[in-house]
C-alpha cells in the first residue's frame, strides 16, 4: 500500500495531533521513512504545540563531532552528499537524507555505523514511478548537523543545480572527496575491454571545476562535456578512457591499493577498477 493511501488527513490528525505520536513513532509503526511522514504533515499543514504553545522540534543525537574535522571520512561523506544526498527542512525539521538502490546500500550502512541512525529498506515494486524497485533510505534529523553542513561546508537545500566545488578540502584529502563523488554519481565500466570512468552532475559550474582539478593534477586534456536532457532537466557528463581512467582511479583508491584503507569505497566499483589495474 502506498503512503498516500495510509497517511490521510484524518489518520494524521488522530495519531499525530490527538494521540501525540511522534513522526519517528509513525515511521516505525507503518514502515515508511520519516521524510515521508513529514512530507504528508506538511501537505496537510499539520503542526502541534507543546505545553508552552511552541512548535515541537524534532531532534536526534548523532555523532556529529567527526564532521567538524576534515578527515578522510568527512571528505568522502561530503563527496557523496554533494552528488547523491539532499538537505531539507520540513516544518522546522532540518535533516540530511540519502536514497540509493540495492547495489549502493552498503555506503549508507557505513555512514550509519559512524554517525548513528538506521538504514531503512523499501520495496516500491507497485510504484511505477520509482527508479529502483528496492530503495534504501538513510535520514539524519539533526539541526546541529544540518547547520554544520550548510554553514561550514556551503552545501544548501535544492543544491542540484548550484552546488559548489569544495575549496575547503585540502589537497591531501581530495582523493577521498572524489571517491565519495564517484561512488555517488560516477561509474566505472568497460568499452571494448578498455576501462571507462564517468561522472554526471546537473551543475555546470561544479562539473567544470571538478574536471579542472583532475586535469590540472594529472596534466591531461579536458574531455568533452556531454549535455543530457531528461524531461525538463539538463545534466552534464564526461568520461575518461582507459589510460587516464586508470591513472585517476589509482589515486582515488591509493590507500586501498597500499593496504591501508582510510575510509569506505563501494566494493563493486572498486572491484571493477581492479580488473584493469
Secondary structure, 3 states (H helix, E strand, C coil): CCHHHHCCHHHHHHHHHHCCCCHHHHHHHHCCCHHHHHHHHHHCCCCCECCCCCECCCCCCCCCHHHHCCCHHHHHHHHHHHHHEEEEEECCEEEEEEEEEHHHHHHHHHHHHHHCCCEEEEECCCCCCCCCCEEEEEEEECHHHHHHHHHCCCCCCCCCCCCCCCCCCCHHHHHHHHHHHHHHHEEEEEECCEEEEEEEECCHHHHHHHHHHHHHHHCCCCCCCEEEEECCEEEEEEEEEHHHHHHHHHHHCHHHHCCCCCCCCCHHHHHHHHCCC
